[in-house]
Structures are given as structure tokens and as C-alpha cells.
Amino acid sequence: MLVESVDFFRLDANRKINPERRSALGQFMTPPATARLMASMFEAEPQSIELLDAGAGVGSLTAAFVDEISSRANKPKRIHVTAYEIDGDLAGYLSDTLHQCQIACENEHINFESDLIRHDFIEDGVRMLRQQMFTPAHRFNCAILNPPYKKISSDSETRRLLREIGVETSNLYTGFLSVVLALLAPGGELVAITPRSFCNGPYFKPFRELLLVTLALRRIQIGAMGVIRPSRIDLPLR
């Protein structure tokens, strides 16, 4: 019921979002069937889960994750969610979603905590990664995301920030994924929706190299949401 309840928020938000703003932010919200599929890909065996949802929208993916994990026989003792959403209207729905997740976890005797962060994820992520030179960065053992899809110009602030951490990319979704990967703990799990464009052409070669040297690709699901592919990626121990 949690996923279905949150989907009312998604449908309501879709009716209200200004198309121009949707395009500017690269927003494409996740339907419940895809969210459930993505959540089912996690092993998520730690007793304490630190979940990152970057660009959370109304919280569909977080809700699906909580619903999936809390229904398993081997439940965690604690789930802490860090959810980023820069759009104020969507953040209102997200706040309600996180409250519903808390209730669902309490019913299963799982300690639930959450942080809703209304900042730019790339900016915050780069800051955290820069600070790790002096203090250990906060690490997540699970991450689920449907990142924004938008080209970024070579002279944009986002492109400059990504270059600071050695990431060169022409689209926001690969920027999001690159920062999330850097924030995952060793052995962490990432499930993300990605278009297939990163598989082709020179623009995404640095991102492909990052995947090949950093990750163990365990599963790719073809055909969900048209040309958008949810895929599961596990970080190897390092």
C-alpha cells in the first residue's frame, strides 16, 4: 500500500508541474511498477542501511525500497534515508512520503530516520568529496535513483564542479551517477535508471571507463519505461 499511496503524489505532481520547469530540471518521475522492480534488485543485507536517493522527486523510489526491504524475512534494524530534491513543490510531497515510510517501518519494528535536503545534489556531493581529504566523507551502502536527464554545457557551473572531482561528462544523469558512485561505501549497491546513450560515442567514454574500473555490473533490465533501462550495479570491495 505504501507504493500505491505515494503514486497519488506522483500523479498529482505531474498534473501541476510546469512543462518548462520540468524540462529545465530534467524531471521524469518513476511509475510504481518500475520503482518496485528496482527495489527488488537490492540484496540490502546490512542491519543498518544508509540509503541515498539523489533527485528523489516525490519519493517513489524511496517508498518502493522501504516497502521491499521491510517486507523481507531478514529485516534491517535501521534505515536512514538521505533524499535530495531541489524543487520546492516536489519536496512537499517528498516530506509526506518520508513520513509514510517512517510509519511503515515502525509497524515492522525498524528504526527509520531521514534527511530531506533541498540543495543541488552535484554541489553538495562535490563538497563532501572535497572535504574527505580532511575528514571521512559520509558513505552510503545503498543508493537508488532516477537521475535528471539534461545536457550540461561546457561552461556551466555544474560542469565546473564535476571537473573538480575529475568527472567529465555532457549530461546531468552521468554526473549524478558519478557522484553517487564516489559516495558509496565499499561493497555498496546502486540501482539506477539510465538511458542507453552512455554506451555509445566519445562523449560518454570517461563515464564508461569509470564503470569498467570501479564496478561489478550484476543485472540489466531491458525495456522498462521505453528506452530507459533500470540497472543494478555493485561496488566491489576496495
KASULNOR-V797007 format. One record per backbone hydrogen bond with DSSP energy under -1.0 kcal/mol. NH is the residue of the N-H (numbers start at 0). CO is the residue of the C=O. If there is no record, write none. Layout:
((NH/CO) (NH/CO))
//
This chain:
((4/0) (5/1) (6/2) (9/5) (10/6) (11/7) (12/8) (13/9) (14/10) (15/11) (16/12) (21/17) (22/18) (23/19) (24/20) (26/21) (34/30) (35/31) (36/32) (37/33) (38/34) (39/35) (40/37) (41/38) (48/77) (50/79) (51/141) (52/81) (55/83) (58/55) (62/58) (63/59) (64/60) (65/61) (66/62) (67/63) (68/64) (69/65) (71/68) (74/72) (76/46) (77/46) (78/110) (79/48) (80/112) (81/50) (82/114) (83/52) (84/116) (90/86) (91/87) (92/88) (93/89) (94/90) (95/91) (96/92) (97/93) (98/94) (99/95) (100/96) (101/97) (102/98) (103/99) (104/100) (105/101) (106/102) (108/105) (109/104) (110/76) (112/78) (114/80) (116/82) (123/119) (124/120) (125/121) (126/122) (127/123) (128/124) (129/125) (130/126) (132/129) (133/130) (134/130) (139/182) (141/49) (142/188) (143/51) (144/190) (148/25) (151/169) (155/152) (159/155) (160/156) (161/157) (162/158) (163/159) (164/161) (165/162) (166/161) (171/149) (174/170) (175/171) (176/172) (177/173) (178/174) (179/175) (180/176) (181/177) (182/178) (184/139) (187/184) (188/140) (189/232) (190/142) (191/230) (192/144) (193/228) (198/195) (199/196) (204/201) (207/203) (208/204) (209/205) (210/206) (211/207) (212/208) (213/209) (214/210) (215/233) (217/231) (218/231) (220/229) (227/224) (228/193) (230/191) (231/218) (232/189) (233/215) (234/187))
//
